[in-house]
Amino acid sequence: MGNDSSVLSEYQVDDAHYAQLGPWTLHSATRKNSDSETVSVFTGKLKSYGQLSKEFQRAVERLKTLRHPSILKYLNSCIAGETVHLFVEYVTPLSQVLPQQTELEICCGLQNIVSALDFIHSKASIVHNNLCKDAIFVTTGGDWKLGYFDLACSFAEVTEGFLDQIRSFRYEKAIAPEDEKKTKFPGGGNVSSRDIFAFGQLVKETISKCVESGVTDADVFRDLANKQMQSVTPQSRPTASVLSRHKFFDQPLLHAQEFLAQISIKSQKEKDEFFRDLPTLLYSMSESVVGCKLASSLLSRLVVLSVAAQQHLLPHLLIPRTDSTQGLFDASNYRLFVLPVVSRIFPVRDAQIRLVLLHYFPHFVGLMEPDHLVHNILPELLLGIKDTDDTVVAATLKALACLVPILGGSTVIGGTRLKLFTNGMPKESEIRPAKVLEMVRKKSSPNAVVHVRTLPERHEPDGGEDGVHSLLEKTDSDEHWSDWEAEGEEVCEDDREQGSNPIEASSFPGKKQELQSPARVTTKKPLVSDLSALEIQIKSREDEIDYFADMEPTITSTPAIFAPADEPMAVSTGSNGLDFNVQSQEEKDEVDGWNWDD
């Protein structure tokens, strides 16, 4: 028993119970700090404060020491005040779920119990003493587990006094005749036969559905329970080891379970044959049975790493069934049975296992909850891109790309993002290349092959929106340049007033006419014999009016202020005063005012 404060602090136990089994009350609990794992808790009241009764003590001690796939899994236990707590894996009593069990699940369940009896009889030398429906529990995976070891004892402890002591706690219909008469039978090795008698009663209460459905040898096994398992003579009852080899347990699903449990010792040839035929077998069974009984085994480490399983089994197992894909499970059953196993093995640091899961990641990522993707799957993927194996990095990057449409780029890559790309798609009103191709095909002959080169998209220049013409406005006359003499241009109004000949726009094929009259009238010129008539008449610039004549600047030379020293200054004696005869700079051709030679 663990310390009450430390053990109870690890779990959140529900107050309401969901089953009552003898002195035990069954509650559900949640393990703290472990991804909310749900477990079952057996609670019982002690007769005296702090002291564990013999029944409770036997139950706890047997579960702690017995470890077998078909025996209830022990987790922890403690005593808190007047209550004892026994924590086990989450289970449900068989009596509550038996009506919902299928024929195949019942067959597998009975085999599980026979296997558990064989273990405790041959390996642990223990007698259960109270085998019944209340002592059997069903896990979430559909497996039957043997529990309720309150009345169990070793072979040496089976005495008349002990049997009298536990008589009131045992299931009435499962009590063997020798225990009723309180008579001893010779041979201590047959002490376990009372459990076989109780197992016969269990078979009679559970196998009826298998018999009605026509399961192979189900009626034979029921007759064996009536005649031999519940025989009055203990020595006539078969052992659990013999019962486990009965033809009733010779079912394909059970063989598959046994092979998967022993796959480590199978040869490569046996694996190839098994996995090649396994999909056909699984498709013949219901999805619920395959999911409950085989989902965990089919995704075990050795199976996932098997090349034969990767080739024949995993494409059917890891791809959910849709209208376009074939799979063992539809979306709902895939979420229920496969995704929990995938989520459990996804953090495994094995490159081959991770590569297998990443290969099928696009098929099942859409079935996962976004919160689970963010907190569990995304951290593992971000860790994978840092690996030194380039194959793992490449597969991880592909998986991250699948997360972007679901979680968004900001969640997947993090950090600050910028708007670096623009949308260059054309507007809806513009003609798409497909429409242009269709127009060209309509104008061409039916048998002609038209090659249309799609030009890259370019933006219109500023101010050029008015000059864009649609391809639809093109006519046949626009396909080629017009002849030199095809059409004449209108004469400008100014040229008419001055009587000059206009310059024909058609004389310059490269020159586009910028302004056109809304109602353009073209006249065809008559043919002429003299080519000189076609000469272009160009007006002389002398006849043109110069509107900028008054704006021409008048530049005058600046007169010199000081006269040279070697020439006398002329003085006028007229009435006008002094007369300075100063030569201008332009008139001095030979004398420079700045004589650099001096």
C-alpha positions in Angstrom: 0.0 0.0 0.0 1.3 3.4 -0.9 1.2 6.6 1.1 -2.4 7.9 1.1 -1.5 11.5 0.5 1.0 10.9 -2.3 -1.1 8.3 -4.2 -4.4 10.1 -4.0 -2.8 13.4 -5.1 -1.9 11.7 -8.4 -5.6 11.0 -9.3 -8.9 12.9 -9.6 -11.5 10.3 -8.4 -15.1 10.8 -9.4 -17.6 10.7 -6.5 -20.2 8.8 -8.4 -19.6 5.1 -9.0 -20.6 3.1 -12.0 -20.7 -0.4 -10.6 -21.1 -2.3 -7.3 -19.4 -5.6 -7.0 -19.7 -7.3 -3.5 -17.8 -5.1 -1.0 -16.2 -3.1 -3.8 -17.5 0.1 -5.4 -16.1 0.9 -8.9 -15.3 4.5 -9.7 -13.6 6.2 -12.6 -10.6 8.5 -12.1 -8.2 10.6 -14.1 -4.5 10.5 -13.7 -3.1 14.0 -13.3 -0.1 15.3 -15.4 -0.4 12.3 -17.8 -2.5 13.5 -20.7 -5.7 12.8 -18.7 -5.5 9.0 -18.7 -8.7 7.4 -17.3 -8.4 4.6 -14.9 -10.7 2.5 -12.7 -10.7 2.7 -8.9 -12.1 -0.1 -6.6 -13.0 1.4 -3.2 -14.1 -0.5 -0.1 -14.9 0.4 3.5 -12.7 -1.1 6.2 -14.2 -2.8 9.2 -11.8 -0.9 11.5 -9.9 2.3 11.0 -6.6 1.8 9.2 -6.8 -2.0 9.1 -7.2 -3.9 5.9 -9.5 -7.0 6.0 -8.2 -10.3 4.7 -10.4 -10.1 1.6 -9.1 -6.7 0.6 -5.5 -7.7 1.4 -5.8 -10.8 -0.8 -7.2 -8.8 -3.7 -4.5 -6.3 -3.6 -1.6 -8.7 -3.1 -2.7 -11.1 -5.9 -3.1 -8.3 -8.4 0.3 -6.9 -7.5 2.1 -10.1 -8.0 0.2 -11.7 -11.0 1.2 -10.2 -14.3 -0.5 -11.6 -17.4 -2.2 -10.2 -20.5 -5.6 -11.7 -19.4 -5.4 -10.6 -15.8 -6.5 -7.2 -14.6 -3.6 -4.8 -14.6 -2.6 -3.3 -11.2 -1.5 0.3 -11.1 -1.5 1.5 -7.4 -3.3 1.2 -4.1 -3.6 3.1 -0.8 -5.6 3.4 2.4 -7.2 6.7 3.2 -9.0 6.8 6.5 -11.6 4.0 6.4 -11.4 3.5 2.7 -9.1 1.4 0.6 -8.4 2.4 -3.0 -7.2 0.0 -5.7 -6.2 1.6 -9.0 -6.3 -0.6 -12.1 -6.6 0.0 -15.9 -10.0 1.3 -17.0 -12.5 -1.6 -17.3 -16.2 -2.3 -17.3 -17.8 -5.4 -15.6 -18.8 -8.1 -18.1 -22.3 -8.2 -16.8 -22.9 -4.7 -18.1 -21.5 -5.1 -21.7 -22.3 -8.8 -22.4 -25.5 -8.0 -24.4 -23.4 -5.8 -26.7 -20.7 -8.4 -27.3 -20.5 -10.0 -30.7 -20.1 -13.8 -31.2 -16.4 -13.4 -32.1 -15.7 -11.2 -29.1 -17.4 -13.8 -26.8 -15.2 -16.5 -28.3 -12.1 -14.4 -27.9 -13.1 -13.5 -24.3 -13.6 -17.1 -23.3 -10.2 -17.9 -24.6 -8.7 -15.1 -22.6 -10.2 -16.4 -19.4 -9.0 -20.0 -20.2 -5.5 -18.6 -20.7 -5.6 -16.7 -17.4 -6.8 -19.9 -15.6 -4.0 -21.9 -17.2 -1.5 -19.3 -16.0 -2.6 -19.1 -12.3 -3.0 -22.9 -12.1 0.2 -24.0 -13.8 2.5 -21.1 -13.0 1.3 -19.5 -9.8 -0.4 -22.5 -8.2 -3.4 -20.4 -7.2 -7.1 -21.2 -7.2 -9.5 -18.3 -7.9 -12.5 -19.8 -6.0 -15.0 -17.4 -7.4 -15.0 -17.4 -11.2 -18.2 -15.8 -12.5 -19.3 -12.8 -14.7 -18.7 -10.4 -11.8 -15.1 -11.4 -11.7 -14.5 -10.7 -15.4 -13.9 -7.2 -16.7 -13.8 -5.8 -20.3 -11.2 -3.3 -21.4 -11.8 -0.5 -23.9 -10.1 -2.7 -26.5 -12.6 -5.5 -25.9 -10.3 -7.9 -24.0 -11.7 -9.9 -21.2 -9.6 -9.7 -18.0 -9.8 -11.9 -14.9 -10.0 -10.0 -11.6 -11.7 -10.0 -8.2 -9.1 -12.2 -6.4 -10.6 -11.5 -3.0 -11.3 -15.3 -2.4 -8.2 -16.6 -4.2 -5.7 -18.8 -2.3 -2.8 -21.1 -3.0 -3.3 -24.8 -3.5 -2.0 -25.5 0.0 -4.5 -23.1 1.6 -7.6 -25.0 0.3 -9.1 -26.5 3.4 -12.5 -27.1 4.7 -12.2 -24.3 7.1 -11.2 -21.8 4.4 -14.0 -23.0 2.1 -16.6 -22.5 5.0 -15.2 -19.1 5.6 -15.6 -17.9 2.0 -18.8 -19.8 1.3 -21.2 -16.8 1.7 -19.1 -14.7 -0.8 -19.1 -17.2 -3.7 -21.4 -17.3 -6.7 -24.0 -20.0 -5.8 -24.2 -21.7 -9.3 -20.4 -21.8 -9.6 -19.8 -23.8 -6.4 -18.5 -27.3 -7.1 -20.3 -30.4 -5.7 -17.3 -31.4 -3.7 -17.4 -28.1 -1.9 -21.0 -28.6 -1.1 -20.4 -32.0 0.5 -17.2 -30.8 2.1 -15.5 -33.9 1.0 -11.9 -34.2 0.0 -10.9 -35.8 -3.3 -7.6 -37.6 -3.7 -4.7 -35.9 -5.5 -3.8 -32.3 -4.7 -3.2 -31.7 -8.4 -6.9 -31.5 -9.0 -7.5 -28.7 -6.6 -7.9 -26.4 -9.6 -10.9 -28.4 -10.9 -13.3 -26.2 -8.9 -12.3 -23.3 -11.1 -13.0 -25.5 -14.2 -16.5 -26.2 -12.8 -17.1 -22.5 -12.4 -15.8 -21.9 -15.9 -18.3 -24.4 -17.3 -21.1 -22.4 -15.7 -19.6 -19.2 -17.3 -19.6 -20.9 -20.7 -23.3 -21.9 -20.4 -24.2 -18.3 -19.5 -22.3 -16.6 -22.3 -22.1 -18.9 -25.3 -25.8 -19.0 -26.3 -25.3 -16.2 -28.8 -22.5 -18.1 -30.5 -24.6 -21.2 -30.7 -27.5 -19.4 -32.3 -25.3 -17.7 -34.8 -23.8 -21.0 -35.9 -20.2 -20.3 -34.8 -18.0 -23.3 -35.6 -18.0 -25.9 -32.8 -19.9 -23.6 -30.4 -22.5 -26.2 -29.7 -19.8 -28.8 -29.1 -18.1 -26.6 -26.6 -21.4 -26.0 -24.8 -21.9 -29.7 -24.5 -18.4 -30.1 -23.2 -19.2 -27.6 -20.5 -22.4 -29.5 -19.5 -20.9 -33.0 -19.4 -17.2 -32.7 -18.6 -16.5 -29.3 -17.1 -19.3 -29.6 -14.6 -18.9 -33.3 -14.0 -19.5 -34.5 -10.5 -16.2 -36.2 -10.4 -13.4 -33.6 -10.2 -10.9 -35.9 -12.0 -13.2 -36.0 -15.1 -12.9 -32.3 -15.6 -10.4 -31.2 -18.2 -7.6 -28.8 -17.3 -7.4 -25.2 -18.6 -4.5 -26.2 -20.8 -6.5 -28.8 -22.6 -9.5 -26.5 -23.0 -7.4 -23.8 -24.6 -6.7 -26.2 -27.5 -10.3 -26.9 -28.3 -11.6 -26.5 -31.8 -14.0 -23.8 -30.7 -11.0 -21.5 -30.2 -9.7 -22.5 -33.7 -10.9 -19.2 -35.2 -9.1 -17.1 -37.8 -9.1 -14.0 -35.6 -7.7 -15.9 -32.7 -5.0 -17.3 -34.9 -4.2 -13.8 -36.1 -3.9 -12.6 -32.5 -1.7 -15.5 -31.6 0.6 -14.9 -34.6 0.9 -11.2 -33.8 1.7 -12.0 -30.2 4.5 -14.3 -31.3 5.7 -12.4 -34.3 9.2 -12.0 -32.9 9.9 -15.7 -33.3 8.3 -16.1 -36.7 10.5 -16.5 -39.9 10.4 -14.1 -42.7 8.6 -16.6 -44.9 5.9 -17.0 -42.3 5.5 -13.2 -42.1 5.2 -12.8 -45.8 2.5 -15.4 -46.0 0.6 -14.1 -43.0 0.6 -10.4 -44.0 -0.3 -11.3 -47.6 -3.5 -13.1 -46.5 -4.3 -10.9 -43.5 -6.2 -8.1 -45.4 -8.6 -10.5 -46.9 -9.3 -12.0 -43.4 -9.8 -8.6 -41.8 -12.2 -7.4 -44.6 -14.4 -10.4 -43.8 -14.9 -9.2 -40.2 -16.7 -6.3 -38.7 -14.8 -3.0 -38.3 -15.6 -2.9 -34.6 -14.2 -6.4 -33.9 -11.0 -5.7 -35.9 -10.6 -2.3 -34.2 -11.2 -3.6 -30.7 -9.2 -6.8 -30.9 -6.4 -6.0 -33.4 -5.8 -2.3 -33.7 -3.0 -2.1 -31.1 -1.4 -5.4 -32.3 -1.4 -4.4 -36.0 0.4 -1.2 -35.2 3.0 -2.7 -32.8 6.6 -1.9 -33.4 7.6 -5.2 -35.0 4.6 -5.1 -37.4 5.2 -1.5 -38.5 8.9 -2.3 -39.2 8.1 -5.4 -41.1 8.6 -5.0 -44.9 5.8 -7.4 -45.6 3.4 -5.5 -43.4 4.4 -2.2 -45.0 3.6 -3.7 -48.4 0.4 -5.6 -47.8 -1.2 -4.4 -44.6 -0.5 -0.8 -43.8 -2.0 0.7 -47.0 -5.3 -0.8 -45.9 -4.9 0.0 -42.2 -3.6 3.6 -42.2 -5.7 5.0 -45.0 -9.4 5.6 -44.0 -12.1 4.4 -46.4 -13.6 7.0 -48.6 -15.4 7.1 -51.9 -12.1 7.1 -53.7 -9.9 5.1 -51.4 -10.1 1.6 -49.9 -9.5 1.0 -46.3 -10.4 -1.3 -43.4 -12.1 1.6 -41.4 -14.4 4.4 -42.3 -13.8 7.9 -40.9 -15.7 7.4 -37.6 -14.1 4.0 -36.8 -10.7 5.3 -37.9 -11.0 8.0 -35.3 -12.1 5.5 -32.6 -9.6 2.7 -33.1 -6.6 3.8 -35.2 -5.9 7.4 -34.4 -5.4 6.8 -30.6 -2.7 4.2 -31.5 -1.1 6.5 -34.1 -1.0 9.4 -31.6 0.6 7.1 -29.1 3.4 5.9 -31.4 4.0 9.2 -33.2 6.5 10.5 -30.6 8.6 7.3 -31.0 12.2 8.4 -32.0 12.6 5.7 -34.6 13.4 6.9 -38.1 11.6 4.1 -39.9 8.5 4.3 -37.8 8.4 8.1 -38.3 8.8 7.7 -42.1 6.0 5.2 -42.3 3.6 7.5 -40.3 4.7 10.6 -42.4 4.0 8.7 -45.6 0.4 8.2 -44.6 0.1 11.6 -42.8 -1.9 13.3 -45.5 -4.6 10.6 -45.3 -5.3 10.9 -41.6 -4.3 14.4 -40.6 -7.7 15.8 -41.5 -9.4 13.5 -38.9 -7.3 14.8 -36.0 -8.6 17.6 -33.8 -6.8 20.9 -34.3 -6.0 21.2 -30.6 -4.3 17.8 -30.7 -2.3 18.8 -33.8 -1.1 22.0 -32.2 0.0 20.5 -28.8 1.1 17.0 -29.8 1.8 16.5 -33.5 3.2 19.9 -34.5 6.0 19.9 -31.8 7.2 16.5 -33.1 7.2 17.7 -36.7 9.2 20.8 -35.8 11.7 18.5 -34.0 11.9 16.3 -37.1 13.1 19.1 -39.4 16.2 19.5 -37.2 17.3 15.9 -37.7 20.5 15.1 -39.6 18.7 12.5 -41.8 17.7 14.4 -45.0 15.0 11.8 -45.8 13.3 12.5 -42.4 13.6 16.2 -43.0 12.1 16.1 -46.5 9.2 13.9 -45.3 8.6 16.2 -42.3 8.5 19.3 -44.5 5.8 17.6 -46.6 3.8 16.9 -43.5 4.1 20.5 -42.3 2.7 21.6 -45.7 -0.4 19.5 -44.9 -0.9 21.3 -41.6 -0.9 24.8 -43.2 -4.4 24.6 -44.6 -5.7 23.3 -41.3 -3.8 25.4 -38.7 -2.7 28.3 -40.8 0.8 29.4 -41.8 1.3 31.6 -38.7 0.7 28.6 -36.4 2.9 26.2 -38.4 6.0 28.4 -39.1 5.5 31.1 -36.4 7.4 34.4 -36.4 6.6 37.6 -38.3 5.3 37.2 -41.8 5.3 39.9 -44.5 3.2 40.5 -47.7 5.9 39.8 -50.3 3.8 38.5 -53.2 0.9 40.2 -55.0 -1.9 38.7 -56.9 -1.4 39.0 -60.6 -4.4 37.2 -61.8 -6.5 39.1 -64.4 -9.8 40.5 -63.5 -13.0 38.7 -64.3 -13.9 41.2 -67.0 -10.7 40.7 -68.9 -10.4 38.1 -71.6 -8.6 34.9 -70.4 -6.2 33.0 -72.6 -8.8 30.1 -72.9 -11.4 32.5 -74.3 -8.9 33.9 -76.8 -8.1 30.4 -78.0 -11.8 29.6 -78.4 -12.3 32.7 -80.5 -9.4 31.9 -82.8 -10.7 28.4 -83.2 -14.1 29.6 -84.2 -12.7 32.0 -86.9 -10.4 29.3 -88.2 -11.4 26.4 -90.3 -12.5 23.3 -88.4 -9.5 21.2 -89.5 -6.9 23.9 -89.0 -4.5 23.7 -86.1 -4.1 27.0 -84.3 -1.1 27.7 -82.1 -1.7 30.5 -79.7 1.2 31.7 -77.6 0.1 32.8 -74.1 2.0 36.0 -73.2 3.0 36.7 -69.7 0.6 38.9 -67.8 1.7 42.6 -67.7 0.1 45.6 -65.9 -1.3 48.6 -67.9 0.8 51.8 -67.9 -0.6 54.8 -66.1 -2.9 56.7 -68.3 -3.1 53.9 -70.9 -6.4 52.5 -69.9 -8.2 54.5 -72.7 -6.0 53.2 -75.4 -6.5 49.4 -74.6 -8.6 47.7 -77.3 -10.0 44.3 -76.8 -9.2 41.5 -79.2 -12.9 41.2 -79.8 -13.0 44.6 -81.5 -10.6 43.5 -84.2 -12.0 43.3 -87.7 -10.7 41.7 -90.9 -9.6 45.1 -92.3 -7.2 45.6 -89.3 -5.3 42.4 -89.9 -2.7 44.1 -92.3 -1.4 47.6 -92.9 -3.4 49.5 -95.6 -1.9 50.4 -99.0 -0.3 53.7 -99.5 -3.1 54.8 -101.8 -5.9 53.0 -100.0 -7.3 56.0 -98.1 -6.8 59.7 -97.6 -6.6 61.7 -94.5 -8.6 64.7 -93.6 -7.0 68.1 -94.0 -6.5 70.2 -91.0 -8.6 73.4 -90.8 -5.5 75.7 -90.6 -4.1 74.2 -93.8 -7.3 74.7 -95.7 -7.4 78.4 -94.8 -3.9 78.9 -96.2 -4.5 76.8 -99.2 -1.6 74.5 -98.7 -1.5 70.8 -99.5 -1.8 68.6 -96.4 0.8 66.1 -95.5 -0.7 62.7 -96.0 -0.7 60.5 -92.8 -0.6 57.4 -94.9 2.9 58.4 -96.1 4.3 57.4 -92.7 3.2 53.8 -91.9 4.9 53.9 -88.5 3.0 57.0 -87.4 -0.3 56.5 -85.7 -3.0 59.0 -86.1 -3.7 60.3 -82.6 -7.0 62.1 -83.1 -9.7 60.9 -85.3 -13.2 62.2 -86.0 -16.0 60.2 -84.5 -17.5 59.8 -88.0 -14.5 59.2 -90.2 -15.1 59.5 -93.9 -12.5 58.1 -96.3 -12.4 58.7 -100.0 -10.3 56.8 -102.5 -8.0 58.9 -104.7 -8.2 58.4 -108.5 -5.3 56.8 -110.2 -2.7 59.2 -111.7 -0.3 58.7 -114.6 2.3 61.2 -113.5 4.2 60.3 -110.4 5.1 63.9 -109.8 1.6 64.5 -108.7 2.4 62.4 -105.7 5.2 64.6 -104.5 4.7 66.0 -101.1 4.3 69.8 -101.1 6.1 71.3 -98.2 5.5 74.8 -97.1 8.3 77.2 -96.9 9.2 78.6 -93.5 9.2 82.1 -94.9 5.4 82.0 -95.5 4.8 81.0 -91.9 3.9 83.5 -89.3 6.6 83.6 -86.5 4.7 84.1 -83.3 7.9 84.2 -81.3 9.6 87.1 -83.1 9.0 89.6 -80.4 10.3 87.3 -77.8 13.9 87.1 -79.2 16.3 88.8 -76.8 18.5 91.7 -78.0 22.1 91.4 -76.9 24.3 94.5 -76.9 27.9 94.8 -76.1 28.9 96.5 -72.9 31.2 99.6 -73.5 34.5 99.8 -71.8 34.6 102.2 -68.9 38.4 103.0 -68.9 40.4 104.0 -72.1 43.9 102.7 -72.7 46.7 104.9 -71.2 48.8 105.2 -74.4 46.0 106.9 -76.4 45.0 110.6 -75.7 41.5 111.2 -74.7 39.5 113.4 -77.1 37.8 116.3 -75.5 34.9 117.9 -77.2 34.3 121.6 -76.9 30.7 121.5 -78.0 27.8 122.5 -76.0 27.0 119.0 -75.1 29.7 118.7 -72.6 32.4 116.1 -72.4 32.7 113.6 -75.3 34.4 110.3 -74.4 35.6 108.6 -77.5 35.8 105.0 -76.3 36.4 102.1 -78.6 34.2 99.0 -78.2 35.7 95.6 -77.5 34.4 94.3 -80.8 36.3 96.9 -82.8 39.7 96.0 -81.3 40.9 93.1 -83.4 44.5 93.2 -82.6 44.9 94.7 -79.1 43.8 92.6 -76.2 42.8 94.3 -73.0 44.5 91.5 -71.0 47.9 91.1 -72.6 49.2 87.8 -71.1 52.5 88.2 -72.9 53.4 91.3 -71.0 
